[in-house]
Amino acid sequence: MVSAAPIDTTPVRHTTAPKITSSTPTEATEVVSAQGSGYSGKGTWFTDSTGSCGTSFDTNDMIVAMNEAQMGGTSMCGKSVRITSGGKSVTARVTDTCPSQYCNSGSLDLSQAVFSKLAPLSTGVISITWEFA
């Protein structure tokens, strides 16, 4: 019998986004669906209360932290994104930056409220696709 290595499902939690030090961000994987084009990556969840966009929030708000590579400083602040995973979809607002050590290009860090609409928090990490709404 072959046994697989356990999957790390520990939720990612961050407090502040570090400055971008790389001049060559990685490219997000772009996906094309019947609804249009979008991106794919991992979805994690966080518990911060203030983000890089300067607005306060809590775990019940429908918000996300966008990966550093696609955030563009604060240019994506306030934009809406439609996130899909496991046949479920939810719309959320960008209010924070997820540091590159936690979120690769294409990935989003979701509030607990957003994550729980797509999967149980205990899942920790999910595969997502998303597009700007």
N, CA, C and O atoms as a Tinker XYZ file with bonds, in Angstrom:
   532  protein
     1  N      0.841000   -1.176000    0.000000    73     2
     2  CA     0.000000    0.000000    0.000000    64     1     3
     3  C      0.886000    1.238000    0.000000    63     2     4     5
     4  O      1.825000    1.335000    0.790000    81     3
     5  N      0.591000    2.168000   -0.871000    73     3     6
     6  CA     1.342000    3.413000   -0.973000    64     5     7
     7  C      0.620000    4.477000   -0.172000    63     6     8     9
     8  O     -0.598000    4.617000   -0.280000    81     7
     9  N      1.350000    5.219000    0.623000    73     7    10
    10  CA     0.725000    6.295000    1.381000    64     9    11
    11  C      1.282000    7.629000    0.905000    63    10    12    13
    12  O      2.483000    7.766000    0.672000    81    11
    13  N      0.415000    8.588000    0.766000    73    11    14
    14  CA     0.800000    9.911000    0.291000    64    13    15
    15  C      1.180000   10.788000    1.477000    63    14    16    17
    16  O      0.725000   10.584000    2.603000    81    15
    17  N      2.025000   11.767000    1.189000    73    15    18
    18  CA     2.402000   12.725000    2.222000    64    17    19
    19  C      1.178000   13.550000    2.594000    63    18    20    21
    20  O      0.353000   13.848000    1.731000    81    19
    21  N      1.045000   13.926000    3.866000    73    19    22
    22  CA    -0.118000   14.728000    4.264000    64    21    23
    23  C     -0.086000   16.097000    3.597000    63    22    24    25
    24  O      0.987000   16.647000    3.347000    81    23
    25  N     -1.257000   16.641000    3.312000    73    23    26
    26  CA    -1.375000   17.958000    2.709000    64    25    27
    27  C     -1.464000   18.979000    3.828000    63    26    28    29
    28  O     -2.240000   18.818000    4.770000    81    27
    29  N     -0.650000   20.047000    3.717000    73    27    30
    30  CA    -0.682000   21.110000    4.708000    64    29    31
    31  C     -1.898000   21.986000    4.453000    63    30    32    33
    32  O     -1.959000   22.686000    3.443000    81    31
    33  N     -2.862000   21.954000    5.357000    73    31    34
    34  CA    -4.080000   22.759000    5.201000    64    33    35
    35  C     -4.135000   23.879000    6.231000    63    34    36    37
    36  O     -5.205000   24.423000    6.504000    81    35
    37  N     -2.985000   24.223000    6.804000    73    35    38
    38  CA    -2.935000   25.285000    7.784000    64    37    39
    39  C     -3.335000   26.605000    7.132000    63    38    40    41
    40  O     -2.743000   26.983000    6.121000    81    39
    41  N     -4.332000   27.328000    7.684000    73    39    42
    42  CA    -4.741000   28.600000    7.095000    64    41    43
    43  C     -3.597000   29.602000    7.132000    63    42    44    45
    44  O     -2.827000   29.641000    8.091000    81    43
    45  N     -3.492000   30.399000    6.100000    73    43    46
    46  CA    -2.478000   31.440000    6.040000    64    45    47
    47  C     -3.030000   32.680000    6.713000    63    46    48    49
    48  O     -4.144000   33.117000    6.423000    81    47
    49  N     -2.250000   33.236000    7.602000    73    47    50
    50  CA    -2.655000   34.471000    8.265000    64    49    51
    51  C     -1.503000   35.452000    8.157000    63    50    52    53
    52  O     -0.357000   35.090000    8.425000    81    51
    53  N     -1.786000   36.685000    7.769000    73    51    54
    54  CA    -0.746000   37.696000    7.687000    64    53    55
    55  C     -1.224000   38.961000    8.371000    63    54    56    57
    56  O     -2.414000   39.131000    8.637000    81    55
    57  N     -0.282000   39.842000    8.652000    73    55    58
    58  CA    -0.664000   41.065000    9.330000    64    57    59
    59  C     -0.460000   42.284000    8.448000    63    58    60    61
    60  O     -1.357000   43.122000    8.357000    81    59
    61  N      0.667000   42.409000    7.808000    73    59    62
    62  CA     0.888000   43.536000    6.911000    64    61    63
    63  C      1.666000   43.069000    5.698000    63    62    64    65
    64  O      2.414000   42.094000    5.760000    81    63
    65  N      1.486000   43.760000    4.620000    73    63    66
    66  CA     2.179000   43.399000    3.388000    64    65    67
    67  C      3.548000   44.067000    3.349000    63    66    68    69
    68  O      3.650000   45.278000    3.549000    81    67
    69  N      4.609000   43.289000    3.094000    73    67    70
    70  CA     5.927000   43.891000    2.964000    64    69    71
    71  C      6.038000   44.624000    1.634000    63    70    72    73
    72  O      5.212000   44.437000    0.741000    81    71
    73  N      7.072000   45.465000    1.508000    73    71    74
    74  CA     7.297000   46.159000    0.250000    64    73    75
    75  C      7.717000   45.156000   -0.815000    63    74    76    77
    76  O      8.389000   44.167000   -0.525000    81    75
    77  N      7.313000   45.425000   -2.042000    73    75    78
    78  CA     7.709000   44.558000   -3.154000    64    77    79
    79  C      9.178000   44.804000   -3.439000    63    78    80    81
    80  O      9.590000   45.942000   -3.667000    81    79
    81  N      9.978000   43.729000   -3.426000    73    79    82
    82  CA    11.401000   43.873000   -3.660000    64    81    83
    83  C     11.831000   43.349000   -5.016000    63    82    84    85
    84  O     12.962000   43.585000   -5.441000    81    83
    85  N     10.956000   42.650000   -5.691000    73    83    86
    86  CA    11.286000   42.097000   -6.991000    64    85    87
    87  C     10.782000   43.022000   -8.089000    63    86    88    89
    88  O      9.667000   43.538000   -8.012000    81    87
    89  N     11.608000   43.231000   -9.115000    73    87    90
    90  CA    11.176000   44.059000  -10.233000    64    89    91
    91  C     10.524000   43.222000  -11.323000    63    90    92    93
    92  O     10.033000   43.762000  -12.314000    81    91
    93  N     10.517000   41.898000  -11.144000    73    91    94
    94  CA     9.920000   41.020000  -12.146000    64    93    95
    95  C      8.898000   40.103000  -11.494000    63    94    96    97
    96  O      9.210000   38.957000  -11.171000    81    95
    97  N      7.661000   40.604000  -11.294000    73    95    98
    98  CA     6.638000   39.746000  -10.673000    64    97    99
    99  C      6.300000   38.565000  -11.565000    63    98   100   101
   100  O      6.406000   38.647000  -12.789000    81    99
   101  N      5.896000   37.471000  -10.946000    73    99   102
   102  CA     5.492000   36.312000  -11.724000    64   101   103
   103  C      4.134000   36.567000  -12.341000    63   102   104   105
   104  O      3.338000   37.336000  -11.804000    81   103
   105  N      3.872000   35.940000  -13.442000    73   103   106
   106  CA     2.608000   36.123000  -14.143000    64   105   107
   107  C      1.542000   35.199000  -13.579000    63   106   108   109
   108  O      1.826000   34.045000  -13.256000    81   107
   109  N      0.338000   35.689000  -13.461000    73   107   110
   110  CA    -0.783000   34.870000  -13.018000    64   109   111
   111  C     -1.203000   33.960000  -14.161000    63   110   112   113
   112  O     -1.063000   34.310000  -15.333000    81   111
   113  N     -1.708000   32.814000  -13.814000    73   111   114
   114  CA    -2.256000   31.922000  -14.818000    64   113   115
   115  C     -3.620000   32.453000  -15.209000    63   114   116   117
   116  O     -4.518000   32.553000  -14.373000    81   115
   117  N     -3.773000   32.793000  -16.478000    73   115   118
   118  CA    -5.059000   33.294000  -16.946000    64   117   119
   119  C     -5.874000   32.133000  -17.477000    63   118   120   121
   120  O     -5.368000   31.300000  -18.229000    81   119
   121  N     -7.122000   32.082000  -17.089000    73   119   122
   122  CA    -8.020000   31.029000  -17.553000    64   121   123
   123  C     -9.150000   31.666000  -18.350000    63   122   124   125
   124  O     -9.525000   32.813000  -18.106000    81   123
   125  N     -9.681000   30.926000  -19.289000    73   123   126
   126  CA   -10.790000   31.414000  -20.085000    64   125   127
   127  C    -11.951000   30.444000  -19.905000    63   126   128   129
   128  O    -11.796000   29.236000  -20.089000    81   127
   129  N    -13.101000   30.975000  -19.548000    73   127   130
   130  CA   -14.292000   30.157000  -19.341000    64   129   131
   131  C    -15.431000   30.724000  -20.168000    63   130   132   133
   132  O    -15.258000   31.713000  -20.881000    81   131
   133  N    -16.583000   30.102000  -20.073000    73   131   134
   134  CA   -17.759000   30.590000  -20.800000    64   133   135
   135  C    -18.144000   31.997000  -20.340000    63   134   136   137
   136  O    -18.723000   32.762000  -21.111000    81   135
   137  N    -17.828000   32.343000  -19.087000    73   135   138
   138  CA   -18.172000   33.663000  -18.574000    64   137   139
   139  C    -17.160000   34.732000  -18.984000    63   138   140   141
   140  O    -17.459000   35.921000  -18.874000    81   139
   141  N    -15.983000   34.348000  -19.451000    73   139   142
   142  CA   -14.947000   35.306000  -19.819000    64   141   143
   143  C    -13.597000   34.844000  -19.315000    63   142   144   145
   144  O    -13.418000   33.671000  -18.988000    81   143
   145  N    -12.636000   35.774000  -19.251000    73   143   146
   146  CA   -11.303000   35.392000  -18.804000    64   145   147
   147  C    -11.131000   35.730000  -17.332000    63   146   148   149
   148  O    -11.817000   36.600000  -16.797000    81   147
   149  N    -10.222000   35.041000  -16.697000    73   147   150
   150  CA    -9.960000   35.247000  -15.284000    64   149   151
   151  C     -8.630000   34.641000  -14.901000    63   150   152   153
   152  O     -7.751000   34.469000  -15.746000    81   151
   153  N     -8.480000   34.318000  -13.639000    73   151   154
   154  CA    -7.218000   33.829000  -13.100000    64   153   155
   155  C     -7.464000   32.615000  -12.224000    63   154   156   157
   156  O     -8.584000   32.384000  -11.769000    81   155
   157  N     -6.422000   31.848000  -11.991000    73   155   158
   158  CA    -6.540000   30.693000  -11.104000    64   157   159
   159  C     -5.392000   30.687000  -10.116000    63   158   160   161
   160  O     -4.307000   31.197000  -10.398000    81   159
   161  N     -5.645000   30.102000   -8.951000    73   159   162
   162  CA    -4.629000   30.019000   -7.918000    64   161   163
   163  C     -5.199000   29.346000   -6.687000    63   162   164   165
   164  O     -6.151000   28.570000   -6.765000    81   163
   165  N     -4.601000   29.656000   -5.553000    73   163   166
   166  CA    -5.048000   29.100000   -4.276000    64   165   167
   167  C     -5.835000   30.149000   -3.509000    63   166   168   169
   168  O     -5.565000   31.346000   -3.604000    81   167
   169  N     -6.806000   29.682000   -2.754000    73   167   170
   170  CA    -7.558000   30.537000   -1.853000    64   169   171
   171  C     -7.259000   30.129000   -0.430000    63   170   172   173
   172  O     -7.386000   28.957000   -0.074000    81   171
   173  N     -6.864000   31.086000    0.382000    73   171   174
   174  CA    -6.603000   30.862000    1.806000    64   173   175
   175  C     -7.482000   31.853000    2.575000    63   174   176   177
   176  O     -8.201000   32.639000    1.958000    81   175
   177  N     -7.438000   31.827000    3.895000    73   175   178
   178  CA    -8.225000   32.800000    4.660000    64   177   179
   179  C     -7.375000   33.478000    5.719000    63   178   180   181
   180  O     -6.365000   32.939000    6.172000    81   179
   181  N     -7.812000   34.694000    6.109000    73   179   182
   182  CA    -7.045000   35.485000    7.065000    64   181   183
   183  C     -7.965000   36.121000    8.100000    63   182   184   185
   184  O     -9.189000   36.063000    7.983000    81   183
   185  N     -7.345000   36.739000    9.131000    73   183   186
   186  CA    -8.119000   37.314000   10.235000    64   185   187
   187  C     -7.688000   38.735000   10.589000    63   186   188   189
   188  O     -7.948000   39.183000   11.706000    81   187
   189  N     -7.045000   39.452000    9.685000    73   187   190
   190  CA    -6.619000   40.826000    9.974000    64   189   191
   191  C     -7.808000   41.752000   10.173000    63   190   192   193
   192  O     -8.952000   41.364000    9.937000    81   191
   193  N     -7.533000   42.988000   10.612000    73   191   194
   194  CA    -8.609000   43.955000   10.785000    64   193   195
   195  C     -8.365000   45.258000   10.025000    63   194   196   197
   196  O     -9.266000   46.094000    9.944000    81   195
   197  N     -7.165000   45.451000    9.467000    73   195   198
   198  CA    -6.855000   46.615000    8.639000    64   197   199
   199  C     -5.923000   46.160000    7.533000    63   198   200   201
   200  O     -5.003000   45.378000    7.771000    81   199
   201  N     -6.158000   46.646000    6.330000    73   199   202
   202  CA    -5.345000   46.212000    5.204000    64   201   203
   203  C     -4.572000   47.338000    4.552000    63   202   204   205
   204  O     -4.596000   48.479000    5.013000    81   203
   205  N     -3.889000   47.005000    3.479000    73   203   206
   206  CA    -3.046000   47.961000    2.774000    64   205   207
   207  C     -3.847000   49.055000    2.075000    63   206   208   209
   208  O     -3.276000   50.065000    1.662000    81   207
   209  N     -5.151000   48.872000    1.936000    73   207   210
   210  CA    -6.005000   49.893000    1.316000    64   209   211
   211  C     -6.463000   50.941000    2.326000    63   210   212   213
   212  O     -7.125000   51.913000    1.961000    81   211
   213  N     -6.109000   50.742000    3.606000    73   211   214
   214  CA    -6.408000   51.735000    4.631000    64   213   215
   215  C     -7.809000   51.690000    5.203000    63   214   216   217
   216  O     -8.222000   52.626000    5.887000    81   215
   217  N     -8.551000   50.621000    4.940000    73   215   218
   218  CA    -9.895000   50.509000    5.496000    64   217   219
   219  C     -9.927000   49.417000    6.556000    63   218   220   221
   220  O     -9.226000   48.411000    6.447000    81   219
   221  N    -10.734000   49.621000    7.565000    73   219   222
   222  CA   -10.899000   48.616000    8.619000    64   221   223
   223  C    -11.952000   47.605000    8.181000    63   222   224   225
   224  O    -12.860000   47.935000    7.419000    81   223
   225  N    -11.826000   46.380000    8.661000    73   223   226
   226  CA   -12.778000   45.331000    8.333000    64   225   227
   227  C    -12.718000   44.261000    9.400000    63   226   228   229
   228  O    -11.857000   44.298000   10.280000    81   227
   229  N    -13.641000   43.297000    9.323000    73   227   230
   230  CA   -13.587000   42.161000   10.241000    64   229   231
   231  C    -13.847000   40.868000    9.479000    63   230   232   233
   232  O    -14.049000   40.882000    8.265000    81   231
   233  N    -13.840000   39.771000   10.189000    73   231   234
   234  CA   -13.940000   38.453000    9.564000    64   233   235
   235  C    -15.288000   38.203000    8.890000    63   234   236   237
   236  O    -15.417000   37.258000    8.111000    81   235
   237  N    -16.293000   39.034000    9.175000    73   235   238
   238  CA   -17.613000   38.872000    8.562000    64   237   239
   239  C    -17.785000   39.637000    7.261000    63   238   240   241
   240  O    -18.787000   39.461000    6.569000    81   239
   241  N    -16.817000   40.487000    6.917000    73   239   242
   242  CA   -16.907000   41.281000    5.695000    64   241   243
   243  C    -16.531000   40.449000    4.474000    63   242   244   245
   244  O    -15.680000   39.563000    4.551000    81   243
   245  N    -17.175000   40.745000    3.349000    73   243   246
   246  CA   -16.937000   40.029000    2.099000    64   245   247
   247  C    -15.783000   40.709000    1.356000    63   246   248   249
   248  O    -15.989000   41.493000    0.429000    81   247
   249  N    -14.560000   40.381000    1.796000    73   247   250
   250  CA   -13.353000   41.037000    1.283000    64   249   251
   251  C    -12.263000   40.019000    0.970000    63   250   252   253
   252  O    -12.324000   38.866000    1.396000    81   251
   253  N    -11.261000   40.476000    0.213000    73   251   254
   254  CA   -10.093000   39.654000   -0.094000    64   253   255
   255  C     -8.838000   40.498000   -0.040000    63   254   256   257
   256  O     -8.876000   41.723000   -0.154000    81   255
   257  N     -7.719000   39.802000    0.139000    73   255   258
   258  CA    -6.398000   40.388000   -0.036000    64   257   259
   259  C     -5.856000   39.815000   -1.343000    63   258   260   261
   260  O     -5.723000   38.599000   -1.486000    81   259
   261  N     -5.543000   40.695000   -2.293000    73   259   262
   262  CA    -5.036000   40.260000   -3.585000    64   261   263
   263  C     -3.528000   40.027000   -3.493000    63   262   264   265
   264  O     -2.829000   40.713000   -2.748000    81   263
   265  N     -3.044000   39.062000   -4.249000    73   263   266
   266  CA    -1.611000   38.775000   -4.269000    64   265   267
   267  C     -0.826000   40.012000   -4.704000    63   266   268   269
   268  O     -1.289000   40.809000   -5.520000    81   267
   269  N      0.371000   40.150000   -4.140000    73   267   270
   270  CA     1.228000   41.306000   -4.412000    64   269   271
   271  C      1.495000   41.526000   -5.896000    63   270   272   273
   272  O      1.485000   42.661000   -6.371000    81   271
   273  N      1.732000   40.440000   -6.626000    73   271   274
   274  CA     2.098000   40.548000   -8.040000    64   273   275
   275  C      1.020000   41.234000   -8.868000    63   274   276   277
   276  O      1.338000   41.915000   -9.843000    81   275
   277  N     -0.246000   41.069000   -8.502000    73   275   278
   278  CA    -1.339000   41.653000   -9.264000    64   277   279
   279  C     -1.943000   42.889000   -8.607000    63   278   280   281
   280  O     -2.746000   43.585000   -9.227000    81   279
   281  N     -1.569000   43.169000   -7.361000    73   279   282
   282  CA    -2.181000   44.268000   -6.611000    64   281   283
   283  C     -1.787000   45.637000   -7.159000    63   282   284   285
   284  O     -2.603000   46.558000   -7.140000    81   283
   285  N     -0.559000   45.791000   -7.645000    73   283   286
   286  CA    -0.144000   47.088000   -8.201000    64   285   287
   287  C     -0.158000   48.203000   -7.180000    63   286   288   289
   288  O     -0.748000   49.256000   -7.422000    81   287
   289  N      0.482000   47.990000   -6.038000    73   287   290
   290  CA     0.464000   48.986000   -4.962000    64   289   291
   291  C     -0.916000   49.014000   -4.336000    63   290   292   293
   292  O     -1.287000   48.090000   -3.612000    81   291
   293  N     -1.683000   50.063000   -4.603000    73   291   294
   294  CA    -3.057000   50.136000   -4.115000    64   293   295
   295  C     -4.045000   50.310000   -5.274000    63   294   296   297
   296  O     -5.202000   50.666000   -5.051000    81   295
   297  N     -3.599000   50.061000   -6.502000    73   295   298
   298  CA    -4.458000   50.312000   -7.670000    64   297   299
   299  C     -5.680000   49.399000   -7.742000    63   298   300   301
   300  O     -6.646000   49.734000   -8.428000    81   299
   301  N     -5.669000   48.265000   -7.060000    73   299   302
   302  CA    -6.817000   47.355000   -7.092000    64   301   303
   303  C     -7.761000   47.547000   -5.904000    63   302   304   305
   304  O     -8.798000   46.889000   -5.822000    81   303
   305  N     -7.403000   48.451000   -4.979000    73   303   306
   306  CA    -8.244000   48.703000   -3.805000    64   305   307
   307  C     -9.659000   49.063000   -4.222000    63   306   308   309
   308  O     -9.866000   49.924000   -5.076000    81   307
   309  N    -10.634000   48.395000   -3.612000    73   307   310
   310  CA   -12.037000   48.676000   -3.868000    64   309   311
   311  C    -12.640000   47.935000   -5.050000    63   310   312   313
   312  O    -13.858000   47.953000   -5.222000    81   311
   313  N    -11.822000   47.284000   -5.868000    73   311   314
   314  CA   -12.346000   46.531000   -7.020000    64   313   315
   315  C    -13.078000   45.287000   -6.521000    63   314   316   317
   316  O    -12.742000   44.735000   -5.472000    81   315
   317  N    -14.068000   44.858000   -7.272000    73   315   318
   318  CA   -14.806000   43.639000   -6.942000    64   317   319
   319  C    -14.270000   42.479000   -7.755000    63   318   320   321
   320  O    -13.911000   42.630000   -8.923000    81   319
   321  N    -14.220000   41.315000   -7.118000    73   319   322
   322  CA   -13.795000   40.087000   -7.786000    64   321   323
   323  C    -14.843000   39.009000   -7.557000    63   322   324   325
   324  O    -15.466000   38.944000   -6.498000    81   323
   325  N    -15.025000   38.174000   -8.554000    73   323   326
   326  CA   -15.944000   37.024000   -8.458000    64   325   327
   327  C    -15.072000   35.785000   -8.353000    63   326   328   329
   328  O    -14.294000   35.492000   -9.261000    81   327
   329  N    -15.198000   35.052000   -7.242000    73   327   330
   330  CA   -14.353000   33.903000   -6.939000    64   329   331
   331  C    -15.193000   32.637000   -7.038000    63   330   332   333
   332  O    -16.321000   32.593000   -6.545000    81   331
   333  N    -14.642000   31.605000   -7.677000    73   331   334
   334  CA   -15.350000   30.339000   -7.827000    64   333   335
   335  C    -14.458000   29.202000   -7.350000    63   334   336   337
   336  O    -13.257000   29.173000   -7.616000    81   335
   337  N    -15.082000   28.260000   -6.634000    73   335   338
   338  CA   -14.385000   27.055000   -6.175000    64   337   339
   339  C    -15.431000   25.978000   -5.918000    63   338   340   341
   340  O    -16.467000   26.245000   -5.308000    81   339
   341  N    -15.165000   24.781000   -6.377000    73   339   342
   342  CA   -16.058000   23.659000   -6.111000    64   341   343
   343  C    -17.495000   23.889000   -6.559000    63   342   344   345
   344  O    -18.425000   23.400000   -5.918000    81   343
   345  N    -17.692000   24.626000   -7.648000    73   343   346
   346  CA   -19.038000   24.875000   -8.146000    64   345   347
   347  C    -19.777000   25.994000   -7.439000    63   346   348   349
   348  O    -20.929000   26.272000   -7.773000    81   347
   349  N    -19.145000   26.645000   -6.465000    73   347   350
   350  CA   -19.757000   27.758000   -5.733000    64   349   351
   351  C    -19.041000   29.049000   -6.115000    63   350   352   353
   352  O    -17.839000   29.043000   -6.380000    81   351
   353  N    -19.782000   30.151000   -6.142000    73   351   354
   354  CA   -19.199000   31.456000   -6.472000    64   353   355
   355  C    -19.624000   32.499000   -5.458000    63   354   356   357
   356  O    -20.691000   32.400000   -4.852000    81   355
   357  N    -18.774000   33.501000   -5.280000    73   355   358
   358  CA   -19.044000   34.593000   -4.357000    64   357   359
   359  C    -18.322000   35.840000   -4.879000    63   358   360   361
   360  O    -17.274000   35.741000   -5.516000    81   359
   361  N    -18.898000   37.008000   -4.598000    73   359   362
   362  CA   -18.269000   38.273000   -4.980000    64   361   363
   363  C    -17.740000   38.951000   -3.720000    63   362   364   365
   364  O    -18.397000   38.951000   -2.679000    81   363
   365  N    -16.539000   39.530000   -3.828000    73   363   366
   366  CA   -15.910000   40.200000   -2.692000    64   365   367
   367  C    -15.162000   41.437000   -3.182000    63   366   368   369
   368  O    -14.945000   41.610000   -4.381000    81   367
   369  N    -14.775000   42.288000   -2.245000    73   367   370
   370  CA   -14.078000   43.543000   -2.541000    64   369   371
   371  C    -12.623000   43.442000   -2.090000    63   370   372   373
   372  O    -12.336000   42.895000   -1.025000    81   371
   373  N    -11.710000   43.966000   -2.897000    73   371   374
   374  CA   -10.277000   43.971000   -2.575000    64   373   375
   375  C    -10.003000   45.075000   -1.562000    63   374   376   377
   376  O    -10.278000   46.245000   -1.826000    81   375
   377  N     -9.456000   44.700000   -0.389000    73   375   378
   378  CA    -9.148000   45.681000    0.657000    64   377   379
   379  C     -7.746000   45.534000    1.226000    63   378   380   381
   380  O     -7.364000   46.274000    2.133000    81   379
   381  N     -6.971000   44.580000    0.699000    73   379   382
   382  CA    -5.664000   44.307000    1.299000    64   381   383
   383  C     -4.760000   43.637000    0.277000    63   382   384   385
   384  O     -5.204000   43.218000   -0.791000    81   383
   385  N     -3.478000   43.546000    0.629000    73   383   386
   386  CA    -2.476000   42.865000   -0.174000    64   385   387
   387  C     -2.017000   41.623000    0.566000    63   386   388   389
   388  O     -1.703000   41.684000    1.754000    81   387
   389  N     -1.976000   40.506000   -0.126000    73   387   390
   390  CA    -1.443000   39.279000    0.446000    64   389   391
   391  C      0.032000   39.191000    0.058000    63   390   392   393
   392  O      0.343000   39.151000   -1.132000    81   391
   393  N      0.952000   39.161000    1.031000    73   391   394
   394  CA     2.385000   39.120000    0.738000    64   393   395
   395  C      2.762000   37.922000   -0.130000    63   394   396   397
   396  O      2.153000   36.855000   -0.049000    81   395
   397  N      3.778000   38.127000   -0.958000    73   395   398
   398  CA     4.191000   37.095000   -1.923000    64   397   399
   399  C      4.605000   35.787000   -1.258000    63   398   400   401
   400  O      4.500000   34.735000   -1.888000    81   399
   401  N      5.065000   35.809000   -0.023000    73   399   402
   402  CA     5.433000   34.551000    0.626000    64   401   403
   403  C      4.208000   33.708000    0.976000    63   402   404   405
   404  O      4.343000   32.524000    1.282000    81   403
   405  N      3.007000   34.308000    0.933000    73   403   406
   406  CA     1.776000   33.573000    1.208000    64   405   407
   407  C      0.912000   33.364000   -0.036000    63   406   408   409
   408  O      0.227000   32.348000   -0.148000    81   407
   409  N      0.939000   34.306000   -0.960000    73   407   410
   410  CA     0.071000   34.247000   -2.144000    64   409   411
   411  C      0.880000   34.428000   -3.422000    63   410   412   413
   412  O      1.435000   35.499000   -3.668000    81   411
   413  N      0.943000   33.388000   -4.224000    73   411   414
   414  CA     1.549000   33.505000   -5.549000    64   413   415
   415  C      0.622000   34.292000   -6.447000    63   414   416   417
   416  O     -0.540000   34.514000   -6.108000    81   415
   417  N      1.130000   34.714000   -7.590000    73   415   418
   418  CA     0.313000   35.400000   -8.564000    64   417   419
   419  C     -0.881000   34.520000   -8.932000    63   418   420   421
   420  O     -0.714000   33.335000   -9.222000    81   419
   421  N     -2.075000   35.094000   -8.922000    73   419   422
   422  CA    -3.298000   34.347000   -9.201000    64   421   423
   423  C     -4.032000   33.901000   -7.951000    63   422   424   425
   424  O     -5.205000   33.535000   -8.024000    81   423
   425  N     -3.364000   33.924000   -6.803000    73   423   426
   426  CA    -3.977000   33.485000   -5.549000    64   425   427
   427  C     -4.583000   34.670000   -4.796000    63   426   428   429
   428  O     -4.173000   35.816000   -4.982000    81   427
   429  N     -5.566000   34.373000   -3.943000    73   427   430
   430  CA    -6.215000   35.381000   -3.115000    64   429   431
   431  C     -6.308000   34.878000   -1.683000    63   430   432   433
   432  O     -6.490000   33.684000   -1.444000    81   431
   433  N     -6.183000   35.795000   -0.736000    73   431   434
   434  CA    -6.394000   35.501000    0.671000    64   433   435
   435  C     -7.788000   36.038000    1.001000    63   434   436   437
   436  O     -8.038000   37.234000    0.854000    81   435
   437  N     -8.677000   35.182000    1.437000    73   435   438
   438  CA   -10.087000   35.519000    1.609000    64   437   439
   439  C    -10.421000   35.772000    3.075000    63   438   440   441
   440  O     -9.821000   35.175000    3.968000    81   439
   441  N    -11.375000   36.654000    3.315000    73   439   442
   442  CA   -11.876000   36.791000    4.684000    64   441   443
   443  C    -12.548000   35.475000    5.060000    63   442   444   445
   444  O    -12.881000   34.673000    4.188000    81   443
   445  N    -12.743000   35.257000    6.342000    73   443   446
   446  CA   -13.424000   34.038000    6.776000    64   445   447
   447  C    -14.828000   33.954000    6.184000    63   446   448   449
   448  O    -15.290000   32.864000    5.845000    81   447
   449  N    -15.515000   35.095000    6.057000    73   447   450
   450  CA   -16.869000   35.103000    5.502000    64   449   451
   451  C    -16.865000   34.627000    4.051000    63   450   452   453
   452  O    -17.728000   33.843000    3.657000    81   451
   453  N    -15.914000   35.088000    3.260000    73   451   454
   454  CA   -15.827000   34.682000    1.850000    64   453   455
   455  C    -15.441000   33.214000    1.751000    63   454   456   457
   456  O    -16.078000   32.449000    1.026000    81   455
   457  N    -14.396000   32.815000    2.480000    73   455   458
   458  CA   -13.919000   31.438000    2.409000    64   457   459
   459  C    -15.036000   30.459000    2.781000    63   458   460   461
   460  O    -15.222000   29.441000    2.115000    81   459
   461  N    -15.772000   30.772000    3.843000    73   459   462
   462  CA   -16.803000   29.848000    4.327000    64   461   463
   463  C    -17.980000   29.702000    3.355000    63   462   464   465
   464  O    -18.738000   28.737000    3.455000    81   463
   465  N    -18.144000   30.637000    2.424000    73   463   466
   466  CA   -19.165000   30.487000    1.380000    64   465   467
   467  C    -18.725000   29.462000    0.331000    63   466   468   469
   468  O    -19.552000   28.910000   -0.394000    81   467
   469  N    -17.403000   29.214000    0.258000    73   467   470
   470  CA   -16.855000   28.300000   -0.746000    64   469   471
   471  C    -16.479000   26.934000   -0.172000    63   470   472   473
   472  O    -16.568000   25.923000   -0.869000    81   471
   473  N    -16.061000   26.900000    1.089000    73   471   474
   474  CA   -15.619000   25.657000    1.731000    64   473   475
   475  C    -15.548000   25.873000    3.239000    63   474   476   477
   476  O    -15.500000   27.015000    3.696000    81   475
   477  N    -15.541000   24.797000    4.013000    73   475   478
   478  CA   -15.370000   24.949000    5.469000    64   477   479
   479  C    -13.998000   25.541000    5.787000    63   478   480   481
   480  O    -13.014000   25.228000    5.117000    81   479
   481  N    -13.932000   26.396000    6.808000    73   479   482
   482  CA   -12.651000   26.994000    7.201000    64   481   483
   483  C    -11.592000   25.941000    7.491000    63   482   484   485
   484  O    -10.406000   26.167000    7.250000    81   483
   485  N    -12.012000   24.796000    8.003000    73   483   486
   486  CA   -11.064000   23.725000    8.341000    64   485   487
   487  C    -10.327000   23.188000    7.116000    63   486   488   489
   488  O     -9.291000   22.539000    7.259000    81   487
   489  N    -10.849000   23.449000    5.910000    73   487   490
   490  CA   -10.176000   23.030000    4.684000    64   489   491
   491  C     -8.839000   23.742000    4.546000    63   490   492   493
   492  O     -7.864000   23.145000    4.091000    81   491
   493  N     -8.781000   25.016000    4.936000    73   491   494
   494  CA    -7.523000   25.765000    4.956000    64   493   495
   495  C     -7.111000   26.359000    3.635000    63   494   496   497
   496  O     -6.903000   27.569000    3.542000    81   495
   497  N     -6.985000   25.531000    2.599000    73   495   498
   498  CA    -6.537000   25.983000    1.283000    64   497   499
   499  C     -7.421000   25.333000    0.225000    63   498   500   501
   500  O     -7.664000   24.127000    0.266000    81   499
   501  N     -7.906000   26.145000   -0.732000    73   499   502
   502  CA    -8.734000   25.624000   -1.811000    64   501   503
   503  C     -8.209000   26.125000   -3.151000    63   502   504   505
   504  O     -7.523000   27.145000   -3.218000    81   503
   505  N     -8.532000   25.410000   -4.201000    73   503   506
   506  CA    -8.232000   25.874000   -5.559000    64   505   507
   507  C     -9.353000   26.817000   -5.973000    63   506   508   509
   508  O    -10.532000   26.529000   -5.771000    81   507
   509  N     -8.961000   27.958000   -6.561000    73   507   510
   510  CA    -9.960000   28.949000   -6.973000    64   509   511
   511  C     -9.701000   29.423000   -8.402000    63   510   512   513
   512  O     -8.586000   29.332000   -8.914000    81   511
   513  N    -10.746000   29.922000   -9.019000    73   511   514
   514  CA   -10.630000   30.748000  -10.213000    64   513   515
   515  C    -11.328000   32.049000   -9.858000    63   514   516   517
   516  O    -12.250000   32.059000   -9.042000    81   515
   517  N    -10.898000   33.140000  -10.461000    73   515   518
   518  CA   -11.543000   34.415000  -10.168000    64   517   519
   519  C    -11.378000   35.367000  -11.337000    63   518   520   521
   520  O    -10.499000   35.218000  -12.186000    81   519
   521  N    -12.271000   36.360000  -11.341000    73   519   522
   522  CA   -12.233000   37.408000  -12.363000    64   521   523
   523  C    -12.741000   38.688000  -11.748000    63   522   524   525
   524  O    -13.428000   38.668000  -10.727000    81   523
   525  N    -12.402000   39.808000  -12.374000    73   523   526
   526  CA   -12.920000   41.077000  -11.889000    64   525   527
   527  C    -14.405000   41.150000  -12.219000    63   526   528   529
   528  O    -14.819000   40.832000  -13.333000    81   527
   529  N    -15.200000   41.570000  -11.241000    73   527   530
   530  CA   -16.664000   41.597000  -11.425000    64   529   531
   531  C    -17.105000   42.949000  -11.964000    63   530   532
   532  O    -18.296000   43.167000  -12.184000    81   531
